[in-house]
Amino acid sequence: MGFAMYGIDLDDGNYWIYRFMIDEQYQGRGHGKSAMKLIIQDIESQEDRTDVIWLGYQPDNEQARKLYASVGFKEAGMAPWGEMLAKYSLK
């Protein structure tokens, strides 16, 4: 079980993954990576897709960092609100 929330951010006009959660009992089984790939494919197929997808996560969340890096997200630096930002290029 899990949950994802994503869409175009009105502030910058890019797709953002705002929430991505996999229930604790299902973590470590590859479900997160599979789900993230499906989200990327869904965004990529949208007519209003942008060139990049953004997301943010707590900088001490090593599990999240590894997951996002494994599907192609590149760290882009710290946000003013304290999250590590990462982007995925659709180009």
ABEGO torsion letter per residue (X at the ends): XBBBBBEBBAAAGBBBBABBBBBAAABGAGAAAAAAAAAAAAAAABAABBABBBBBBBAABAAAAAAAAAAGBBBAEBBAAGBBBBBBBAX
